Amino acid sequence: MRHIAIIGSGPAGYYSAEGCQKTFGDAARVDIIDRLPVPYGLIRSGVAPDHQSIKGVARRYETVALSDTVRFVGNVTVGSDVSIGELLDRYDAVILATGAPADKPLGVPGDGLPGVIGSAAFVGWYNGHPDFADLDPPLTRGDAVVIGAGNVALDVARILAKAEDEFAGSDIAAHALGRLRETELATITVLSRRGPQQIAMTPKELGELAHLSRALPVVDPSDLPSPESDAALDPGLRKSIAHLRAFAERKDDKPVHIVFDFFARPLRIEGTGVAERVIIARTMIDDLGNVRDTGDTYAVPAGLVVSCIGYRTPPIAGVPYDEKLGRFANVEGRIAPGLYAVGWARRGPTGTIGTNRPDGFAIAELIAADIPADSGKRGRIDLDELLAQRGVEIVTFRDWQKIEAAEVARARQGAPREKFATIDEMLAVLL
Ligand code: NAP
């Protein structure tokens, strides 16, 4: 028998559990520990609420969670309720699947002004994550600037631009829907520090902007390179540029504009006590492919600035950490004897949800190679004893199913669920 603890119940965590199931069968016991009483990490709190088909992958994780060899251990915070050292003493392998839930800092003057928000917080807010339920973003104080040319920037711009009825069938948090309903944003400017051929936005997500009821995607045709130069791009990027070219040709108009501002690097954010405008440096790509400022600057008014420039994995005491890369120091997932990292905590915040599946299976193979069976460790028996001594009450998968049923029962008409946005509300269901 091998006893394995996985920290984090998002995609990387569940795919690792599935990998361990496949590799070890009945000869391993896997505990998936999460600080929240609810599972699924990024699937619940990161994937956009109007992308329900992506969230459907949680059903696959449910099958893993309900098997005899895997257990969900919710409401337990590694670092305060139990340390990594204590887990390593009790389990044969500890896998960090903690994702990258912290915003990469923008690092420009004025980035601390009220109204400047990182995407982790903003996305967490509209997705009902308990850490961000009180965010209160300014949605009626002028227009918005979204910084970044990735899919998170697209998610944020789309959520800001949608009309209320376009959230039908989504599980956007009621507090966010209420605030978005009041928004008077007319212009959402998406800043890309490089050009259309350097975006990280994917075609399907870009294409969605073409069909919004009250918002028009706006691209300045003069930002687009010659169509012939697209031939050298990979097919996905070529499809993305095709969307941008179609946006540039639109002749219709709508009340809200999503303006793609390419070659635009944020220099600073200004305002009296709150964000009022972003000062931007016009950039160009030099012959070596590097971004250079042209010397021109201009201001874009914005009461809300959402920085969508990537994420970092928060460090955990005692675990080697790569400050520069913002993730755990590891070699192909190995951090130290018995300690592993998977997913974004291992390789940084890139790739789709499915990318985590091979990651999870590979980590199970490493554990099989590194760790002998029958070490004498007792895994969950000893964890439960320790947590009971400390008065920590575990939330099980069956408990989560009760929370889930309560969320489904209180959903708006047509919505799959209305998430509880505080831990107290989640736990109150179990009383
Ligand atoms: P991302 O794809 O890495 O994009 C980050 C963007 O931020 C890049 O355009 C980058 O520009 C820009 N950036 C970085 N530092 C900057 C700075 N200091 N100033 C200005 N711009 C800066 O990251 P993401 O959007 O956070 O997405 C993370 C991952 O999740 C990606 O793999 C993404 O595809 C995935 N995701 C997928 C979906 C979906 O499939 N529906 C939805 C959301 C997220 P440079 O390229 O110039 O560095």
Residues whose N, C-alpha, C, O or C-beta is under 5 A from the ligand:
A	BS01	NAP	L106 G148 A149 G150 N151 V152 A153 R193 R194 Q198 A200 E205 C308 I309 G310 P349 T350 G351 T352
